[in-house]
Amino acid sequence: MAYVPLADRDHEMEMHHPHSWVGKYVWSQDHKVIAIQYGSIAVFTGIVGLALSLLFRMQLGFPDTATFIDPSFYYQAVTMHGMIMVVYLLTALFLGGFGNYLIPLMCGARDMVFPFMNMLSVWVFLVSVIILMASFFVGGGPTGGGWTLYPPQTNLAGTPGHDMGIVLMLISLGVFIVATTMGGLNYVVTVLQYRCRGLTMMRLPLSVWGIFVATILALFAFPALLVAAIMMLFDILAGTSFFMPAIIESGTPLDHNGGSPILFQHLFWFFGHPEVYIVALPAFGLVSDVLSVHARKNIFGYRMMVWAIIAIGGLSFIVWAHHMYVSGMHPYFGFFFATTTLIIAVPTALKVYNWVLTLWEGDIRLNAPMYFAIGFIFTFIHGGITGLFLGNVVVDLPLSDTYFVVAHFHMVMGVSPVLVVFAAIYHWYPKMSGRMFHSGMAKLHFWCTFLGTYAIYLPMHYLGFLGVPRRYYALGTTDFIPQSAQDLNTTITIAALFVGASQLLFFINIIWSLRYGPKADPNPWGAASLEWHTPDTPPKHGNWGNSLPTVYRWAYDYSVPGAHEDFIPQSTPETEEPTVDEQHFDPDQDESLANA
Amino acid sequence: MSLFKTITDKPWEHKGIIGGLKPEGAFEAPSEKVALSVFLVVASVIFSLFTVGYFVRMELPDWQPLSEPAQLWFNTGLLIISSVLFQWARNIANTTNNKHVTAVFIGGGIFAILFIAGQLVTWNSLQGAGFYMTSNPANAFYYLMTGLHAAHLLGGLWVWSKSSIRLLAGRETSDVKLSIELCTLYWHFLLVVWLVLFAILSNT
């Protein structure tokens, strides 16, 4: 049987349009509904993570004011905040949320290749979140061993949640990985096999490239976490000694013998570092599209952008031990990992230059998504440069486990991707909901978030230079932590509370606009990529009405000289392209032609 | 698709439909097969990382090598037969003379079940001889890695059972041909994984 591409079999495909409410919105196999389910669960979990951070910030800024924040709770809150934000919010939101929504639409497909498995993915993800949340309600509470879950500390009696908390965390991660793998296979195969006519890989918008490569990273990196989680579960539940060394707990020698905690660290960071790029690459892709659309210019250096995404993805697998300089390693290994880490800065810087050059002489429209996208460039440069500090062994050793590290990774993989999340939600909100949000409120949300997060993380760099250690419940009085550092901590907490509260602007805006926002134009920003040219807004099940689109050009034909409008949709054939003679065209002198 | 050609394309220069009216599929294979291939890479990563863990842990002083029971050779034979039967089923499913395909395909699965049963017998005999999971990391790795391999096989058997039911219900071979092909690919993969694991376990 000869191979027939899916787009050629469109007439044979049956779409099962469910009629009941449950079929449409609960057990839905429509990628758009699944995307919103994924996103909602992730954002809900993220709100829990945010609330936890505000609680432990209270302890740091106003020590011992809230009596229920005891040391155990503090460590549990720090641990759960980290894991929730990295895995259950950002990974799930970028891949499960944006990946699900945008991939089929941007590829001109009716849905994912395996809709049933896609539905299964979101429900398994929900199960993992429920298991995670259950750990708040078991005896001993959730684990407090730090988000890196390093043994043997996580499993010893002194650590909160060492009994059930850590077990539930590991099981939840395992279930999450199953969900991500089911989703990931779908995203990868959809991008590879399910593109519409004319849509070559190099005509894909960078959003798809970012999510595609990040998904591949997720498929290959999460197994390391799975392996570590399985072995650690055996150590805890079956009494093996994969990671647990011979150790004395409260005066009693444990049964474990000879295990290697460093082995766990290698496995964890073999997952952990690519995880940074699982979060960053989709953000890179999405922000590229937002910048290009609102600057009315094609993205600068499209090919370079694609290559940089691939290069960063590849390099991210050979830098993991830069998280382990203080664990001790052969100097040559340190040299190797420092070198690879610094090499990653090359494709990353290239992307930053290209974003800035996309803005250069663009016809920039300062819409709300553009605020967030430009804000991202600032925070990302900032967080990226401190990464160069920490990538060097000699600089990392004194700064390790200080607030400098906290400031670095929050700028680079906390604030920056979250700004992109907001940019992307505001950008695609009109398509997803069919309504416009309140622009002024969105811009106010931007300024509160952007300036507020700077107020949080900029001072943390100074705390780090002083040597203030991270993860401490109380700093106490020491020579190197003067009163001014304590005052700075109070300021940071006030800023954090302000940023936390200002997120209400976002939620009120998007929920209020769902019902009361003005009806959105199908393509309010004048974007060229396929998702803006669906027959219905929001797109219906099956996306494209009776026939699939055909693509004749890349996704970045903006401000093409001689064209009628300042964008040409991807689905416009070159023969229908309304052009005038380019050689005699000067938009400044001949406005009548430009507006013709 | 030449990968190099793909990623060096200059999309801003070319307009129109590239390559005629052909839709873009990166691989000329059914999507299910592409998905399975990607999954096999993921599974390979999992087994490789366990193997890396095994070698790292082996270097530590408390390691006492486990001498694997000879029955593993017999079990290996069962898995090879299973894989051969799947290959046979796949080959005759592609021809017109395919009346034995149901029997051969089901036979392949039964030998896989026998393999898992054989592994359980091995586990029992090791337990009986006092080689408990907690007594030494070498034992722990043995149980873990063989268990993980068997778990993957069970996943395959779930798909096999669904396809077998369809065959027994008298469905056309052409309807089940893709399932047979994918099962075969998966079984060969698990056979290779087993041979590598067996070689590592018995040589260390």
Chai-1 contact restraints between the chains, C-beta under 6 A:
chainA,res_idxA,chainB,res_idxB,connection_type,confidence,min_distance_angstrom,max_distance_angstrom,comment,restraint_id
A,Y3,B,E28,contact,1.0,0.0,6.0,A-B,restraint_1
A,P5,B,P23,contact,1.0,0.0,6.0,A-B,restraint_2
A,P5,B,G25,contact,1.0,0.0,6.0,A-B,restraint_3
A,A7,B,P23,contact,1.0,0.0,6.0,A-B,restraint_4
A,D8,B,P23,contact,1.0,0.0,6.0,A-B,restraint_5
A,V113,B,S31,contact,1.0,0.0,6.0,A-B,restraint_6
A,L185,B,A35,contact,1.0,0.0,6.0,A-B,restraint_7
A,L185,B,V38,contact,1.0,0.0,6.0,A-B,restraint_8
A,V188,B,V38,contact,1.0,0.0,6.0,A-B,restraint_9
A,V189,B,S31,contact,1.0,0.0,6.0,A-B,restraint_10
A,V189,B,V34,contact,1.0,0.0,6.0,A-B,restraint_11
A,V189,B,A35,contact,1.0,0.0,6.0,A-B,restraint_12
A,L192,B,A26,contact,1.0,0.0,6.0,A-B,restraint_13
A,Q193,B,G25,contact,1.0,0.0,6.0,A-B,restraint_14
A,Q193,B,S31,contact,1.0,0.0,6.0,A-B,restraint_15
A,Q193,B,V34,contact,1.0,0.0,6.0,A-B,restraint_16
A,R195,B,E24,contact,1.0,0.0,6.0,A-B,restraint_17
A,R197,B,P23,contact,1.0,0.0,6.0,A-B,restraint_18
A,G198,B,I17,contact,1.0,0.0,6.0,A-B,restraint_19
A,L199,B,E24,contact,1.0,0.0,6.0,A-B,restraint_20
A,T200,B,I18,contact,1.0,0.0,6.0,A-B,restraint_21
A,T200,B,E24,contact,1.0,0.0,6.0,A-B,restraint_22
A,M201,B,T6,contact,1.0,0.0,6.0,A-B,restraint_23
A,M202,B,D9,contact,1.0,0.0,6.0,A-B,restraint_24
A,M202,B,P11,contact,1.0,0.0,6.0,A-B,restraint_25
A,R203,B,P11,contact,1.0,0.0,6.0,A-B,restraint_26
A,L219,B,V42,contact,1.0,0.0,6.0,A-B,restraint_27
A,F220,B,V45,contact,1.0,0.0,6.0,A-B,restraint_28
A,P223,B,V45,contact,1.0,0.0,6.0,A-B,restraint_29
A,P223,B,I46,contact,1.0,0.0,6.0,A-B,restraint_30
A,A224,B,L49,contact,1.0,0.0,6.0,A-B,restraint_31
A,V227,B,L49,contact,1.0,0.0,6.0,A-B,restraint_32
A,V227,B,F50,contact,1.0,0.0,6.0,A-B,restraint_33
A,A238,B,M133,contact,1.0,0.0,6.0,A-B,restraint_34
A,G239,B,T134,contact,1.0,0.0,6.0,A-B,restraint_35
A,T240,B,M133,contact,1.0,0.0,6.0,A-B,restraint_36
A,T240,B,T134,contact,1.0,0.0,6.0,A-B,restraint_37
A,T240,B,A140,contact,1.0,0.0,6.0,A-B,restraint_38
A,S241,B,P137,contact,1.0,0.0,6.0,A-B,restraint_39
A,N257,B,D62,contact,1.0,0.0,6.0,A-B,restraint_40
A,G258,B,L60,contact,1.0,0.0,6.0,A-B,restraint_41
A,G258,B,D62,contact,1.0,0.0,6.0,A-B,restraint_42
A,L263,B,V56,contact,1.0,0.0,6.0,A-B,restraint_43
A,Y552,B,K15,contact,1.0,0.0,6.0,A-B,restraint_44
A,Y552,B,G16,contact,1.0,0.0,6.0,A-B,restraint_45
A,R553,B,K15,contact,1.0,0.0,6.0,A-B,restraint_46
A,W554,B,P11,contact,1.0,0.0,6.0,A-B,restraint_47
A,W554,B,W12,contact,1.0,0.0,6.0,A-B,restraint_48
A,E574,B,K15,contact,1.0,0.0,6.0,A-B,restraint_49
A,E574,B,G16,contact,1.0,0.0,6.0,A-B,restraint_50
